[in-house]
Amino acid sequence: MGCCDVPGLMPLALALENMLNELKNVCKPITLPLSDSLGYALSEDLLSPLNVPPFNNSAMDGYALSQFDLQNCSQDNPVSLTLVGTSMAGAPYLGDIAAGECIRIMTGAVLPSALDTVVMQEQVEVNGKQITFNHNPKCGDNVRFEGEDLKKGQSVLVKGHQLTVRDIPLLASLGFAKINVFSKLNVAIFSSGDELKTVGEELNNGDIYDSNRYGMVALLSRLNVEVIDLGIIKDDKDALRAAFIQADAQADVVISSGGMSVGEADFVKDILNELGSISFWKLAIKPGKPFAFGHLPNSVFLGLPGNPVASIATLYQLAVPAIEKLSGITSKPRVRFNAITENNLKKRPGRADFQRGYYRVNEQGSVVVQSAGKQGSGILSSMSQSNCFIVLAQESGNVSAGDTVTIEPYTHLLN
């Protein structure tokens, strides 16, 4: 057995693969107005219904002409063309254009079919109807050609794409008034623990505030899901069973926080085995070893550790890909790149470690990262002060200052 083969602990990559292989999209196709579709996943491929731009048009204010008329034009041999009209955005020029003639044209206005080039207004001399040019432009200068962005029938966005702010104006420009998307996923959450109190309540000796649910709700709000918050459940088998039954009846996904560590998990494990099944429990990751994945009669179960940083880290690294798969969203790989660490980092082989760090570009132009502070799974301050995970491989050991490490900047889900 190698240094990283920890009995009973499943590697993160294998856990993700196994979990995602067991899941499928459970959300139904619905149709929404474009203005209400932000954050939803497309339930079909979108093809462009028209050419973009829909016609040849000018990229700036100037004069439209046939480049052939200026083929002998130069600083020493200026050429004058006769102005015969104007093309405005929304009011195209409809008259005839003969050789030796040009039109005034504004940005976005239709370029008549007889013309192929636009010269900026700053590069001409105007004397009544005579427009004088002193250089030979390239054919097609300052012209946006029909279909150069998108051609009719071309793929725009694919099924499973989660609509972003950047996508909405694109779809509006194509005339999409309604969009076919997948409905929202219903996610029920609760925390378990006799020591937990909701913020605003008075703490008694031995009590702590339940921070995990607030973190879960904040992150889940970025995923465009419907959150059903069942609050705090006491460490009581009957109460936990009732919570699981209620959550399973209302939601597609049930996420609990706490009660998964050794010595605490008997109730949760017993109830899950009674009502459903556990696919895996205990992973070779830090923080977050006591993460569980399983199935209830009508829903998927995700069990997060009770320690605050472990809870948010496993929600981000494991629960989010599961929720995306169940929502019909095509997950995008997280961006990772190398950085030079400015600190010594403690690490024991055996578990993949997601340490909290803060990266930046230094004066020399190198990407560097420093530890965001103490790395205990209950230290929320280091989570708040970080902007990335320093990802240390399962088999790696201690890291020295100056070594190259892999970092994973936080996405919008944590920022």
C-alpha angles and dihedrals in degrees: 000000000000126000091263099046099100111181112247095009120112118210114249096241092052092046091052092047094049094045096048091046089059094050135076137175111285098176120106125231114258134171121237136177110261090246091060098043101084111127096014124120118242114249092201141024114270119222124192111258092201145017116276112241090027091210140012107278142170121270091205146006111285144088126314120214146145108275088218089071091061100041092114095038120123142147088272094040109041118185127212124210128192118248110228104169151326135266114206129185103272092009109070125193108255102181131102122273122205131193111289093029133108139178135223109248134188130211111285094012122135115269108221114242092244092061130069110174140053125206118201115252090236090064099059139069117228122209107167107289093349115094114190123205125192103189139049109244124204116259107263096024112159093001126129105208125218110269096004090128100035132355123215109272094019118135112261105172130354133230111278095030111136108226115243134191087262092058099052098070090043091056091044090054088056094051099249105159094171131030130204109226141154118268121250120279116241111230122186118199137184140162123225128209139101090229096059125106130181116246110270094037122108116258118231124200108298095015127125133187117260102243096161098074091051090052091047094050092047094051095040090053087066090056096060095238131139108251120209107195111202093179126216120344119200122235092265122124095220093046091049092048091051090049092051092048092048093046093047090053093052107034146052091215129032117200121186127185121210134009094079101102124098109279093023103056102072094096094046094044093046093049093047092050089047096048101027139331143288117230095187141346129187119034133202094246135108123243100023111039095147097064118139133197125189148125135267121195094271105012149038118258124217117182116199125196118257097234106099100232092041089051096053093040094053091042088055099040101037113011095048095058089047092050091047091052092049090047094053092248117145103229119228119217114257114251113250130174141161127274136173112248117227093198139056107253123208114223134159119205115250107067135050105248125214103194120184114247144166117227131193141156111261128215090272091057095251123134108241132178134198131192113267091220138274112011102210115136090242097050104105094169091070089051091052093048096048132086100189147022117249099219112211115187121244094249097045126104134196118342124215126218109268094034121124115249136177118252131191112204114217117259124221087280091074100025 
